[in-house]
Amino acid sequence: MLKVLVVLLLVAIVGSLFSGLVFLYRDRGAGERTARVLTWRIGLSIALFVLLLIGFRFGFIPGYSQ
């Protein structure tokens, strides 16, 4: 379940990055859409990071042992 969620978030992050590139090209940097999409990418990246931290903390992601 966690692996599927991580992969979906990664796909959404890459999709947001690509759509930001498309909006930047189409609007020539004058539009607001590029900033909005890249803000979504930052939010998704932070959500992925927090999800991985929570997964590690509660044992869904095993740590390493020495």
VMD Tcl script that builds the backbone (N, CA, C; Angstrom):
set m [mol new atoms 198]
animate dup $m
set s [atomselect $m all]
$s set {name element resname resid chain x y z} {
  {N N MET 1 A 0.819 -1.193 0.000}
  {CA C MET 1 A 0.000 0.000 0.000}
  {C C MET 1 A 0.862 1.256 0.000}
  {N N LEU 2 A 1.876 1.269 0.866}
  {CA C LEU 2 A 2.757 2.425 0.952}
  {C C LEU 2 A 3.571 2.597 -0.325}
  {N N LYS 3 A 3.988 1.479 -0.911}
  {CA C LYS 3 A 4.769 1.558 -2.147}
  {C C LYS 3 A 3.947 2.163 -3.280}
  {N N VAL 4 A 2.692 1.792 -3.348}
  {CA C VAL 4 A 1.815 2.327 -4.396}
  {C C VAL 4 A 1.626 3.824 -4.206}
  {N N LEU 5 A 1.434 4.249 -2.967}
  {CA C LEU 5 A 1.249 5.672 -2.681}
  {C C LEU 5 A 2.506 6.474 -3.017}
  {N N VAL 6 A 3.672 5.918 -2.702}
  {CA C VAL 6 A 4.933 6.597 -3.021}
  {C C VAL 6 A 5.106 6.722 -4.527}
  {N N VAL 7 A 4.820 5.658 -5.255}
  {CA C VAL 7 A 4.952 5.701 -6.716}
  {C C VAL 7 A 3.964 6.695 -7.318}
  {N N LEU 8 A 2.742 6.724 -6.818}
  {CA C LEU 8 A 1.755 7.686 -7.318}
  {C C LEU 8 A 2.189 9.126 -7.047}
  {N N LEU 9 A 2.731 9.374 -5.875}
  {CA C LEU 9 A 3.220 10.717 -5.574}
  {C C LEU 9 A 4.397 11.092 -6.470}
  {N N LEU 10 A 5.287 10.161 -6.738}
  {CA C LEU 10 A 6.408 10.440 -7.634}
  {C C LEU 10 A 5.928 10.742 -9.043}
  {N N VAL 11 A 4.946 9.994 -9.519}
  {CA C VAL 11 A 4.388 10.253 -10.850}
  {C C VAL 11 A 3.710 11.620 -10.887}
  {N N ALA 12 A 3.000 11.969 -9.824}
  {CA C ALA 12 A 2.354 13.283 -9.759}
  {C C ALA 12 A 3.383 14.405 -9.727}
  {N N ILE 13 A 4.498 14.201 -9.036}
  {CA C ILE 13 A 5.555 15.215 -8.980}
  {C C ILE 13 A 6.173 15.416 -10.358}
  {N N VAL 14 A 6.476 14.328 -11.045}
  {CA C VAL 14 A 7.060 14.436 -12.392}
  {C C VAL 14 A 6.054 15.056 -13.357}
  {N N GLY 15 A 4.782 14.679 -13.247}
  {CA C GLY 15 A 3.747 15.269 -14.097}
  {C C GLY 15 A 3.597 16.755 -13.859}
  {N N SER 16 A 3.671 17.172 -12.615}
  {CA C SER 16 A 3.581 18.585 -12.289}
  {C C SER 16 A 4.785 19.345 -12.827}
  {N N LEU 17 A 5.946 18.751 -12.728}
  {CA C LEU 17 A 7.144 19.387 -13.257}
  {C C LEU 17 A 7.054 19.547 -14.771}
  {N N PHE 18 A 6.573 18.523 -15.453}
  {CA C PHE 18 A 6.427 18.580 -16.905}
  {C C PHE 18 A 5.377 19.607 -17.317}
  {N N SER 19 A 4.258 19.657 -16.601}
  {CA C SER 19 A 3.230 20.640 -16.948}
  {C C SER 19 A 3.722 22.062 -16.664}
  {N N GLY 20 A 4.554 22.243 -15.652}
  {CA C GLY 20 A 5.163 23.543 -15.412}
  {C C GLY 20 A 6.052 23.968 -16.566}
  {N N LEU 21 A 6.778 23.017 -17.122}
  {CA C LEU 21 A 7.609 23.305 -18.294}
  {C C LEU 21 A 6.750 23.701 -19.487}
  {N N VAL 22 A 5.648 22.999 -19.700}
  {CA C VAL 22 A 4.748 23.319 -20.808}
  {C C VAL 22 A 4.141 24.702 -20.626}
  {N N PHE 23 A 3.681 25.023 -19.420}
  {CA C PHE 23 A 3.101 26.345 -19.166}
  {C C PHE 23 A 4.141 27.446 -19.304}
  {N N LEU 24 A 5.377 27.174 -18.876}
  {CA C LEU 24 A 6.441 28.160 -19.021}
  {C C LEU 24 A 6.712 28.439 -20.490}
  {N N TYR 25 A 6.694 27.407 -21.305}
  {CA C TYR 25 A 6.938 27.567 -22.732}
  {C C TYR 25 A 5.783 28.299 -23.413}
  {N N ARG 26 A 4.549 27.936 -23.087}
  {CA C ARG 26 A 3.383 28.541 -23.743}
  {C C ARG 26 A 3.152 29.983 -23.321}
  {N N ASP 27 A 3.321 30.277 -22.029}
  {CA C ASP 27 A 3.035 31.619 -21.520}
  {C C ASP 27 A 4.226 32.564 -21.615}
  {N N ARG 28 A 5.370 32.041 -21.989}
  {CA C ARG 28 A 6.609 32.827 -22.090}
  {C C ARG 28 A 7.000 33.464 -20.747}
  {N N GLY 29 A 6.637 32.787 -19.654}
  {CA C GLY 29 A 7.001 33.259 -18.324}
  {C C GLY 29 A 6.122 34.371 -17.787}
  {N N ALA 30 A 5.094 34.785 -18.535}
  {CA C ALA 30 A 4.250 35.892 -18.095}
  {C C ALA 30 A 3.020 35.416 -17.322}
  {N N GLY 31 A 2.703 34.132 -17.402}
  {CA C GLY 31 A 1.492 33.626 -16.779}
  {C C GLY 31 A 1.673 33.252 -15.325}
  {N N GLU 32 A 0.548 33.025 -14.692}
  {CA C GLU 32 A 0.538 32.633 -13.287}
  {C C GLU 32 A 0.463 31.110 -13.146}
  {N N ARG 33 A 0.138 30.433 -14.235}
  {CA C ARG 33 A -0.055 28.977 -14.169}
  {C C ARG 33 A 1.231 28.242 -13.814}
  {N N THR 34 A 2.367 28.727 -14.309}
  {CA C THR 34 A 3.633 28.058 -14.027}
  {C C THR 34 A 3.922 28.063 -12.527}
  {N N ALA 35 A 3.747 29.191 -11.905}
  {CA C ALA 35 A 4.007 29.287 -10.462}
  {C C ALA 35 A 3.054 28.400 -9.671}
  {N N ARG 36 A 1.795 28.355 -10.087}
  {CA C ARG 36 A 0.812 27.539 -9.380}
  {C C ARG 36 A 1.161 26.051 -9.475}
  {N N VAL 37 A 1.540 25.603 -10.670}
  {CA C VAL 37 A 1.870 24.182 -10.858}
  {C C VAL 37 A 3.146 23.822 -10.112}
  {N N LEU 38 A 4.123 24.704 -10.123}
  {CA C LEU 38 A 5.357 24.402 -9.405}
  {C C LEU 38 A 5.155 24.460 -7.892}
  {N N THR 39 A 4.208 25.267 -7.438}
  {CA C THR 39 A 3.844 25.259 -6.022}
  {C C THR 39 A 3.222 23.918 -5.643}
  {N N TRP 40 A 2.394 23.388 -6.518}
  {CA C TRP 40 A 1.834 22.049 -6.293}
  {C C TRP 40 A 2.954 21.007 -6.210}
  {N N ARG 41 A 3.970 21.142 -7.069}
  {CA C ARG 41 A 5.077 20.189 -7.053}
  {C C ARG 41 A 5.807 20.246 -5.722}
  {N N ILE 42 A 6.026 21.428 -5.201}
  {CA C ILE 42 A 6.694 21.562 -3.905}
  {C C ILE 42 A 5.846 20.939 -2.797}
  {N N GLY 43 A 4.550 21.186 -2.842}
  {CA C GLY 43 A 3.655 20.586 -1.848}
  {C C GLY 43 A 3.642 19.076 -1.916}
  {N N LEU 44 A 3.630 18.529 -3.127}
  {CA C LEU 44 A 3.662 17.070 -3.287}
  {C C LEU 44 A 4.988 16.489 -2.808}
  {N N SER 45 A 6.076 17.199 -3.059}
  {CA C SER 45 A 7.387 16.723 -2.602}
  {C C SER 45 A 7.471 16.713 -1.083}
  {N N ILE 46 A 6.942 17.738 -0.450}
  {CA C ILE 46 A 6.930 17.781 1.017}
  {C C ILE 46 A 6.037 16.678 1.569}
  {N N ALA 47 A 4.892 16.448 0.929}
  {CA C ALA 47 A 3.992 15.374 1.369}
  {C C ALA 47 A 4.675 14.012 1.248}
  {N N LEU 48 A 5.419 13.803 0.168}
  {CA C LEU 48 A 6.144 12.538 -0.003}
  {C C LEU 48 A 7.197 12.375 1.078}
  {N N PHE 49 A 7.924 13.434 1.374}
  {CA C PHE 49 A 8.955 13.382 2.410}
  {C C PHE 49 A 8.351 13.050 3.770}
  {N N VAL 50 A 7.253 13.703 4.110}
  {CA C VAL 50 A 6.586 13.452 5.392}
  {C C VAL 50 A 6.046 12.024 5.436}
  {N N LEU 51 A 5.485 11.554 4.331}
  {CA C LEU 51 A 4.983 10.178 4.266}
  {C C LEU 51 A 6.109 9.174 4.497}
  {N N LEU 52 A 7.265 9.415 3.913}
  {CA C LEU 52 A 8.394 8.511 4.121}
  {C C LEU 52 A 8.892 8.564 5.564}
  {N N LEU 53 A 8.909 9.741 6.144}
  {CA C LEU 53 A 9.314 9.848 7.556}
  {C C LEU 53 A 8.346 9.109 8.472}
  {N N ILE 54 A 7.061 9.270 8.236}
  {CA C ILE 54 A 6.057 8.582 9.053}
  {C C ILE 54 A 6.141 7.069 8.848}
  {N N GLY 55 A 6.335 6.647 7.609}
  {CA C GLY 55 A 6.472 5.222 7.332}
  {C C GLY 55 A 7.672 4.609 8.024}
  {N N PHE 56 A 8.772 5.351 8.069}
  {CA C PHE 56 A 9.953 4.859 8.765}
  {C C PHE 56 A 9.728 4.838 10.271}
  {N N ARG 57 A 9.082 5.875 10.785}
  {CA C ARG 57 A 8.860 5.980 12.236}
  {C C ARG 57 A 7.975 4.866 12.769}
  {N N PHE 58 A 6.938 4.500 12.018}
  {CA C PHE 58 A 6.001 3.479 12.478}
  {C C PHE 58 A 6.338 2.076 11.998}
  {N N GLY 59 A 7.473 1.920 11.338}
  {CA C GLY 59 A 7.947 0.596 10.975}
  {C C GLY 59 A 7.433 0.038 9.657}
  {N N PHE 60 A 6.755 0.854 8.865}
  {CA C PHE 60 A 6.310 0.379 7.563}
  {C C PHE 60 A 7.477 0.278 6.585}
  {N N ILE 61 A 8.512 1.088 6.836}
  {CA C ILE 61 A 9.746 1.046 6.052}
  {C C ILE 61 A 10.833 0.576 7.013}
  {N N PRO 62 A 11.408 -0.590 6.761}
  {CA C PRO 62 A 12.411 -1.089 7.697}
  {C C PRO 62 A 13.710 -0.284 7.594}
  {N N GLY 63 A 14.355 -0.088 8.725}
  {CA C GLY 63 A 15.627 0.607 8.767}
  {C C GLY 63 A 16.771 -0.379 8.612}
  {N N TYR 64 A 17.962 0.110 8.710}
  {CA C TYR 64 A 19.122 -0.758 8.613}
  {C C TYR 64 A 19.609 -1.077 10.023}
  {N N SER 65 A 20.274 -2.197 10.161}
  {CA C SER 65 A 20.836 -2.575 11.458}
  {C C SER 65 A 22.327 -2.862 11.270}
  {N N GLN 66 A 23.080 -2.567 12.293}
  {CA C GLN 66 A 24.527 -2.755 12.194}
  {C C GLN 66 A 24.960 -4.009 12.877}
}
mol reanalyze $m
mol bondsrecalc $m
mol representation Tube
mol addrep $m
